[in-house]
Amino acid sequence: MIALTDIGKSYHGVPVLGPVSLAIARARTTVVLGPSGCGKSTLLRLLIGLATADEGQVRIDGVRVDFADLRKLRRRIGYVIQEGGLFPHLTVLENLCLAARSYGETPDRIHERIGELADLVKLPPALHRRYPSQLSGGQRQRVALMRALMLDPDVLLLDEPLGSLDPMIRADLQADLKAVFRAVGKTVVLVTHDLNEAAFFADTVVLMRNGRVVQEGTMRDLVERPMDAFVSKFVRAQRGFLQLHDRPQ
């Protein structure tokens, strides 16, 4: 579905990503994992067109992404960031309608789509006329997910979408988010630094360090067949993960 070939990116002469070559499977959930500053978010920004690669290329369905046509690209890709990124001066409904109206969706279709997605993400209609400041963190993320799915994109990108939530809300939203992924059947790329979260969501895990891919495969590969010392150290550092997954079944 998505192929990155020899991608490289620098800011002010400092390399932050690359070279990276990566194939992201269609209708599967790929989790990009790694410590802060390893290039995870930069990778997502390149996919959505918020940044352009200095070298290499990105292809979707075999067609090279043309960043001159960002409008067409962004219709195909939904994007959710930490804390939602909702417009604070717009209500939930206004946040949801904005992109759909700009792409020429009819009021009837917008109304129908909001109803479908509200049921999917479990956002009560009573909240639709509130402003983001009147919502909890979990509710804002549900709205952000609805907004990302409004145009029925092929790809869904999520940049640490649960990172700022308290543990109980985070656990509930994780379960609901996984159910949404199954229901919509999209190609999902989710960025996190949390090993438990990666294990919960991922079909494929991509572990990064210093702008490069260190290991790609299943979570079992990462834990039981580490490619180098950094992989082992990264797994060991998250002791809660090891305690949970080493527990007798």
Residue pairs with C-beta under 8 A, 6 or more apart in sequence:
1 24
1 25
1 26
1 27
1 60
1 61
1 154
1 155
1 187
2 22
2 23
2 24
2 47
2 58
2 59
2 60
2 155
2 187
2 189
3 22
3 23
3 24
3 58
3 59
3 62
4 20
4 21
4 22
4 23
4 24
4 43
4 46
4 56
4 57
4 58
5 21
5 56
5 57
5 58
5 59
6 18
6 19
6 20
6 21
6 55
6 56
6 57
7 17
7 18
7 19
7 20
7 21
7 22
7 43
7 46
7 53
7 55
7 56
7 57
7 58
8 15
8 17
8 18
8 19
8 20
8 53
8 54
8 55
8 56
9 15
9 16
9 17
9 18
9 39
9 42
9 46
9 51
9 53
9 54
9 211
10 16
10 54
15 211
16 39
16 42
16 211
17 39
17 42
17 43
17 46
17 211
18 39
18 53
18 55
18 56
18 211
18 212
19 55
19 56
19 212
20 39
20 43
20 56
20 211
20 212
20 213
21 56
21 213
22 206
22 213
22 216
24 30
24 187
24 189
24 204
25 187
25 203
25 204
26 187
27 185
27 186
27 187
28 187
28 188
28 203
28 204
29 181
29 188
29 189
29 190
29 201
29 202
29 203
29 204
30 187
30 188
30 189
30 190
30 202
30 203
30 204
30 205
30 206
31 189
31 190
31 191
31 192
31 197
31 198
31 201
31 202
31 204
31 205
31 206
32 40
32 43
32 44
32 189
32 190
32 191
32 192
32 206
32 208
33 40
33 191
33 192
33 193
33 195
33 198
33 205
33 206
33 207
33 208
34 40
34 193
34 207
34 208
34 209
34 214
34 234
35 193
35 209
35 234
36 193
38 208
38 209
38 210
38 211
39 208
39 210
39 211
39 212
40 159
40 191
40 193
40 208
41 159
41 160
41 191
42 51
42 211
43 191
43 208
44 79
44 157
44 159
44 189
44 191
45 51
46 52
46 53
46 58
47 58
47 77
47 155
47 157
47 189
48 73
48 74
48 77
48 79
48 157
49 65
49 67
49 70
49 73
49 74
52 67
57 64
57 65
58 64
58 65
59 65
60 76
60 154
60 155
65 73
66 72
66 73
67 73
75 103
75 151
75 153
76 153
76 154
76 155
77 153
77 154
77 155
77 156
77 157
78 147
78 148
78 149
78 150
78 151
78 153
78 155
78 156
78 157
78 186
79 148
79 156
79 157
79 158
79 159
80 141
80 144
80 145
80 148
80 156
80 157
80 158
80 159
80 161
81 144
81 158
81 159
81 160
81 161
82 159
82 160
82 161
82 163
82 164
83 137
83 140
83 141
83 164
84 132
84 140
84 141
84 143
84 144
85 144
86 92
86 95
86 132
86 140
86 143
86 144
86 147
87 94
87 95
87 98
87 132
88 131
88 132
88 133
89 131
90 98
90 131
90 132
91 128
91 129
91 130
91 131
92 123
92 127
92 128
92 129
92 130
92 131
92 132
92 135
92 143
93 114
93 128
93 129
95 132
95 143
95 147
96 110
96 114
96 117
96 143
96 146
96 147
96 150
97 110
97 114
99 147
99 150
99 151
100 109
100 110
100 113
100 150
100 151
101 110
103 151
105 113
105 151
110 150
113 150
113 152
114 128
114 146
114 150
117 123
117 145
117 146
117 149
117 150
118 124
118 125
118 128
118 146
120 146
120 149
120 180
120 183
120 184
121 142
121 145
121 146
121 176
121 180
122 142
122 176
123 139
123 142
123 143
123 146
127 135
127 139
132 140
132 143
135 143
136 169
137 164
137 165
137 166
137 169
138 165
138 169
138 170
138 172
138 173
141 161
141 162
141 165
141 173
142 173
142 176
144 161
145 161
145 177
145 180
148 156
149 156
149 184
153 186
154 186
154 187
155 186
155 187
155 188
155 189
156 181
156 184
156 186
156 187
156 188
156 189
157 188
157 189
157 190
158 188
158 189
158 190
158 191
159 191
160 191
160 192
160 193
161 177
161 190
162 170
162 173
162 174
162 177
162 192
162 197
163 192
163 194
165 173
174 197
174 200
174 201
177 201
178 200
178 201
181 188
181 201
188 201
190 201
190 202
192 198
194 238
195 234
195 235
195 238
195 241
196 238
196 240
196 241
196 244
198 205
198 219
199 219
199 241
199 245
202 218
202 219
203 218
204 216
204 217
204 218
205 215
205 216
205 217
205 218
205 219
205 221
205 222
206 213
206 215
206 216
207 213
207 214
207 215
207 216
207 222
207 231
207 234
208 214
209 230
209 234
214 227
214 228
214 230
214 231
215 221
215 222
215 226
215 227
215 228
215 231
217 225
222 231
222 235
223 235
223 245
226 232
226 235
235 241
235 242
236 242
